[in-house]
Amino acid sequence: MRTVREPAREIPVVAEADVIVVGGGVAGMMAALAAARAGASTLLIERYGFLGGTATAGLMTSFNGFRNEHAPNHVQTVRGLAQELVDRLLAAGGACAHTQHGYFGPMKPGESPYAVSFDPEVLKQVGLEMLQEAGVRLMLHTLFADALVQGREIQAILVENKSGRQAILGQVYVDATGDGDLCARAGARYEIATGADQRLMRMTLMYRVAGLPDPAADERRLWINGITTKWGPGVGGVDGSNAEDLTRAEIEANRALREHLAKLREQYPQATLVAAAPMIGIRETRRIVGLYTISEEDVQSGRPQPDSIAVSSNPVPNYYGQRVFLEHLGFEIPYRCLVPADLDNVLLAGRCISACQPAFQSARSMAPNMAISQASGAAAALCVRSGRRPADLDVPKLQMQLEAAGAVVRVPPEERAQVE
Ligand SMILES: Cc1cc2nc3c(=O)[nH]c(=O)nc-3n(C[C@H](O)[C@H](O)[C@H](O)COP(=O)(O)OP(=O)(O)OC[C@H]3O[C@@H](n4cnc5c(N)ncnc54)[C@H](O)[C@@H]3O)c2cc1C
């Protein structure tokens, strides 16, 4: 490949904070909220002009995994900030139980069924309100570009935006980019299913349509406020951490959308396109290698983890091509999966945590994803306060703080005993 040499230059330092969260999807939102509420000065950097990531830009409008989809599902395994967000959305008319996953009851504050449908426009507003109330500083329209690393520590990160190239300094950085951009640029090891024996999950262009009748009582449909969200064209064999693949996927999916709509109009002639997602939905890219990697055995057995900080009870949607439901209440997420093996002042949030592919496929869903990310933000703040590296954090203290904030950090032992 031909190359050019970029001259070295001085970069202005435009911001400093205790905790820098890179990425403002649901993971970044929860991590920033938790860090700020724990008293850390917190800055969140997001490339778009709004929050939500896949949930808003990707129009993936269902939070799945508040509990097991099938029995045993009597325990809600995600609460804390994720439930608070649902309650705020509910109060703002932006959340409801939907029938896509067969739950037909009404919703009440403080409790969630397996899946919750939300209005992405309301999520943008409510998310912004919650972060601003907590005192999180936002840098929108700002792309993380690179990390300056010395030894195992990030010294500064470099961003690009309309003002040019800028530097930002933090004590602890949270990688909530979904794709693990921060860690990958900082040289940390990662796994990605592009080898001979593994395949990345497909990308899907989601879209929203009006003009369909309200769903019948027993009809499975993702619906809220008169609008239905549809899974549109999918594209396989593409890698969301590769710009060429991303371009090809967007073009292919957007070209195929017209056909999808034509088919839908055969059934519903009044169907009107409200929006195609501004960004094709990317399910899977890098998983950063952490101090521990959740194994298939962990997922299947649901065995207790001493440093558990959250629970994923979501099914594994694509386990060797099949949707596999857990036969227990959920598997526990060890804190060590949030700590990159190769970097000393970074934590992972959201879908780039250290997990084997089936564990990732379960925990990437937004309810467990938000629970994990609440723990990342709280841990980052605790690191700053205690002057410890993430690898040396007092985990029992973190678990206590999360529980005090209403989070479920482990499967309740008495419930586990009943199921076994
Ligand atoms: C088609 C599809 C269907 C799905 N179905 C469901 C479902 O039914 N229910 C469910 O719960 N989950 C579902 N998921 C999974 C779920 O939506 C995602 O795993 C989750 O939203 C990921 O959240 P995140 O915050 O970890 O990452 P992302 O949503 O990817 O957020 C990352 C954020 O970081 C920003 N960012 C990235 N790189 C940079 C950078 N370099 N600089 C600055 N900002 C950056 C992005 O703009 C984005 O806002 C689905 C996903 C897809 C794609």
PDBQT file of the ligand as one rigid body, heavy atoms in Angstrom, charges set to zero:
ROOT
HETATM    1  C1  LIG A 501     -29.922  -5.031  13.841  1.00  0.00    +0.000 C 
HETATM    2  C2  LIG A 501     -29.756  -5.147  15.325  1.00  0.00    +0.000 A 
HETATM    3  C3  LIG A 501     -30.757  -5.733  16.072  1.00  0.00    +0.000 A 
HETATM    4  C4  LIG A 501     -30.622  -5.795  17.444  1.00  0.00    +0.000 A 
HETATM    5  N1  LIG A 501     -31.655  -6.245  18.195  1.00  0.00    +0.000 NA
HETATM    6  C5  LIG A 501     -31.665  -6.004  19.516  1.00  0.00    +0.000 A 
HETATM    7  C6  LIG A 501     -32.858  -6.137  20.269  1.00  0.00    +0.000 A 
HETATM    8  O1  LIG A 501     -33.910  -6.511  19.761  1.00  0.00    +0.000 OA
HETATM    9  N2  LIG A 501     -32.801  -5.816  21.588  1.00  0.00    +0.000 N 
HETATM   10  C7  LIG A 501     -31.631  -5.434  22.203  1.00  0.00    +0.000 A 
HETATM   11  O2  LIG A 501     -31.649  -5.169  23.400  1.00  0.00    +0.000 OA
HETATM   12  N3  LIG A 501     -30.508  -5.311  21.508  1.00  0.00    +0.000 NA
HETATM   13  C8  LIG A 501     -30.496  -5.542  20.182  1.00  0.00    +0.000 A 
HETATM   14  N4  LIG A 501     -29.372  -5.371  19.454  1.00  0.00    +0.000 N 
HETATM   15  C9  LIG A 501     -28.082  -5.119  20.156  1.00  0.00    +0.000 C 
HETATM   16  C10 LIG A 501     -27.986  -3.739  20.749  1.00  0.00    +0.000 C 
HETATM   17  O3  LIG A 501     -28.751  -2.821  20.022  1.00  0.00    +0.000 OA
HETATM   18  C11 LIG A 501     -26.532  -3.280  20.797  1.00  0.00    +0.000 C 
HETATM   19  O4  LIG A 501     -25.683  -4.319  21.233  1.00  0.00    +0.000 OA
HETATM   20  C12 LIG A 501     -26.369  -2.096  21.744  1.00  0.00    +0.000 C 
HETATM   21  O5  LIG A 501     -27.251  -1.063  21.364  1.00  0.00    +0.000 OA
HETATM   22  C13 LIG A 501     -24.923  -1.639  21.731  1.00  0.00    +0.000 C 
HETATM   23  O6  LIG A 501     -24.803  -0.510  22.541  1.00  0.00    +0.000 OA
HETATM   24  P1  LIG A 501     -23.360   0.099  22.830  1.00  0.00    +0.000 P 
HETATM   25  O7  LIG A 501     -23.585   1.399  23.492  1.00  0.00    +0.000 OA
HETATM   26  O8  LIG A 501     -22.521  -0.927  23.483  1.00  0.00    +0.000 OA
HETATM   27  O9  LIG A 501     -22.742   0.306  21.374  1.00  0.00    +0.000 OA
HETATM   28  P2  LIG A 501     -23.247   1.246  20.193  1.00  0.00    +0.000 P 
HETATM   29  O10 LIG A 501     -24.715   1.324  20.151  1.00  0.00    +0.000 OA
HETATM   30  O11 LIG A 501     -22.506   0.771  18.986  1.00  0.00    +0.000 OA
HETATM   31  O12 LIG A 501     -22.733   2.682  20.629  1.00  0.00    +0.000 OA
HETATM   32  C14 LIG A 501     -21.431   3.141  20.403  1.00  0.00    +0.000 C 
HETATM   33  C15 LIG A 501     -21.465   4.653  20.416  1.00  0.00    +0.000 C 
HETATM   34  O13 LIG A 501     -20.147   5.144  20.262  1.00  0.00    +0.000 OA
HETATM   35  C16 LIG A 501     -20.098   6.077  19.200  1.00  0.00    +0.000 C 
HETATM   36  N5  LIG A 501     -18.789   5.915  18.585  1.00  0.00    +0.000 N 
HETATM   37  C17 LIG A 501     -18.295   4.818  17.989  1.00  0.00    +0.000 A 
HETATM   38  N6  LIG A 501     -17.039   5.040  17.569  1.00  0.00    +0.000 NA
HETATM   39  C18 LIG A 501     -16.743   6.307  17.921  1.00  0.00    +0.000 A 
HETATM   40  C19 LIG A 501     -15.590   7.113  17.760  1.00  0.00    +0.000 A 
HETATM   41  N7  LIG A 501     -14.484   6.644  17.148  1.00  0.00    +0.000 N 
HETATM   42  N8  LIG A 501     -15.619   8.378  18.232  1.00  0.00    +0.000 NA
HETATM   43  C20 LIG A 501     -16.745   8.870  18.855  1.00  0.00    +0.000 A 
HETATM   44  N9  LIG A 501     -17.859   8.154  19.023  1.00  0.00    +0.000 NA
HETATM   45  C21 LIG A 501     -17.852   6.872  18.571  1.00  0.00    +0.000 A 
HETATM   46  C22 LIG A 501     -21.223   5.687  18.273  1.00  0.00    +0.000 C 
HETATM   47  O14 LIG A 501     -21.677   6.761  17.485  1.00  0.00    +0.000 OA
HETATM   48  C23 LIG A 501     -22.286   5.215  19.269  1.00  0.00    +0.000 C 
HETATM   49  O15 LIG A 501     -23.083   6.260  19.740  1.00  0.00    +0.000 OA
HETATM   50  C24 LIG A 501     -29.454  -5.318  18.074  1.00  0.00    +0.000 A 
HETATM   51  C25 LIG A 501     -28.429  -4.763  17.311  1.00  0.00    +0.000 A 
HETATM   52  C26 LIG A 501     -28.593  -4.666  15.957  1.00  0.00    +0.000 A 
HETATM   53  C27 LIG A 501     -27.507  -4.008  15.155  1.00  0.00    +0.000 C 
ENDROOT
TORSDOF 0
